Amino acid sequence: MVRMLEVTDLRKTFGTTVALDGLSLAVRPGEVYGFVGQNGAGKTTTMRVVLGVLSADSGRVQWEGRDMDPAARRRIGYMPEERGLYPKMKVRDQLVYLARLHGLDPARAGANSAELLDTLGLGERADDRIEALSLGNQQRVQLAAALVHEPDLLVLDEPFSGLDPVGVDVLAGALRARVDRGVPVVFSSHQLELVERICDSVGIVKAGRIVAQGPVDELRTKGRDRRVRLVMDGPPGAVTSLPGVRQVEGRGPALVLELADGVDDQAVLDTARAAGPVREFTPVTATLTELFREVVAA
Ligand SMILES: Nc1ncnc2c1ncn2[C@@H]1O[C@H](COP(=O)(O)OP(=O)(O)OP(=O)(O)O)[C@@H](O)[C@H]1O
């Protein structure tokens, strides 16, 4: 059975607001999928539909090739946008309680809670009430709550918001450990550098539909594979005068060139080297932030 989450053609309206307008995505085993989009684009609504806390007007949510049912949903580790811990409860008790609620026996619930508190740097706070923790530490407990029952799938709504850089690394490490065991992870975020760093795939959502999706590296190079950055000591005219080569950016020794179809980049490099030493010759890729601006503004 392939542990894969597939969401197909989801539609959801709230009154006259179209929240989801034919949204489809797939999250594969061993994959961290970053779900990004402007405020109100439809990320939380999608996650709520996956979790079954909200029903879509139409569309499908499938897990392991079958329609998601209540039993499958119990196997999801969910971190909702509205954080849902009991403020007066002690950290460890809260985790054990949630693990028990998902059917774990007391010993396993206790062991999982202890291990997670340790991994997430909360060992010392186990007997504190949740309300006594800082916001970032409450966030860590939230994540522990999503993980404590050994879920098969993780769906996390902005799990990184409010975390300091160390917290980000701790959380990223905890997610990667699950992913390496084959658990698919989907999370939403507005922190694009972070998404770019830790995700295998991203989906950019705009007005309720996915406008760009795929492996991060592929998206970053898409449509740009004919651009190279060249830093040369020789006169730039040696290459910019070549047929099919156009300078699109840069001045002085650092240039960005666009190569027409059929132009061999290695021949361009040879020409540059014939004119003098070449310090850099690399394909130009976009950052996720640049790509985001492009597709969201389009
Ligand atoms: N319960 C609701 N009632 C009415 N409108 C809603 C409801 N939930 C969401 N919406 C609307 O649906 C759209 C999508 O909202 P959603 O919360 O899914 O966006 P989001 O991508 O998660 O945004 P953010 O990044 O701000 O969290 C928005 O226009 C929002 O106002």
The ligand as a MOL file (V3000), in Angstrom:
LIG
                    3D

  0  0  0     0  0            999 V3000
M  V30 BEGIN CTAB
M  V30 COUNTS 31 33 0 0 0
M  V30 BEGIN ATOM
M  V30 1 N -15.5630 29.4360 8.2300 0
M  V30 2 C -15.4550 30.3190 7.2360 0
M  V30 3 N -16.4900 31.1430 6.9270 0
M  V30 4 C -16.4000 32.0280 5.9080 0
M  V30 5 N -15.3150 32.1760 5.1350 0
M  V30 6 C -14.2620 31.3820 5.3860 0
M  V30 7 C -14.2720 30.4260 6.4510 0
M  V30 8 N -13.0700 29.7850 6.4560 0
M  V30 9 C -12.3460 30.3260 5.4550 0
M  V30 10 N -13.0510 31.2830 4.8030 0
M  V30 11 C -12.5880 32.0590 3.6390 0
M  V30 12 O -12.0390 31.1380 2.7030 0
M  V30 13 C -10.8750 31.6870 2.1020 0
M  V30 14 C -9.6970 30.7690 2.3300 0
M  V30 15 O -9.3130 30.8360 3.6830 0
M  V30 16 P -8.1600 29.9380 4.3360 0
M  V30 17 O -8.2340 30.1350 5.8160 0
M  V30 18 O -8.2500 28.5650 3.8200 0
M  V30 19 O -6.8420 30.6360 3.7580 0
M  V30 20 P -5.3090 30.3940 4.1330 0
M  V30 21 O -4.6070 30.1470 2.8520 0
M  V30 22 O -5.1810 29.3710 5.1840 0
M  V30 23 O -4.8950 31.8160 4.6970 0
M  V30 24 P -3.8330 32.2590 5.8470 0
M  V30 25 O -2.4880 32.2030 5.1990 0
M  V30 26 O -4.2480 33.6590 6.1400 0
M  V30 27 O -3.9980 31.3290 7.0190 0
M  V30 28 C -10.7140 33.0930 2.6700 0
M  V30 29 O -11.3330 33.9950 1.7890 0
M  V30 30 C -11.4700 33.0040 3.9910 0
M  V30 31 O -11.9430 34.2700 4.3700 0
M  V30 END ATOM
M  V30 BEGIN BOND
M  V30 1 1 1 2
M  V30 2 1 2 3
M  V30 3 2 2 7
M  V30 4 2 3 4
M  V30 5 1 4 5
M  V30 6 2 5 6
M  V30 7 1 6 7
M  V30 8 1 6 10
M  V30 9 1 7 8
M  V30 10 2 8 9
M  V30 11 1 9 10
M  V30 12 1 10 11
M  V30 13 1 11 12
M  V30 14 1 11 30
M  V30 15 1 12 13
M  V30 16 1 13 14
M  V30 17 1 13 28
M  V30 18 1 14 15
M  V30 19 1 15 16
M  V30 20 2 16 17
M  V30 21 1 16 18
M  V30 22 1 16 19
M  V30 23 1 19 20
M  V30 24 2 20 21
M  V30 25 1 20 22
M  V30 26 1 20 23
M  V30 27 1 23 24
M  V30 28 2 24 25
M  V30 29 1 24 26
M  V30 30 1 24 27
M  V30 31 1 28 29
M  V30 32 1 28 30
M  V30 33 1 30 31
M  V30 END BOND
M  V30 END CTAB
M  END
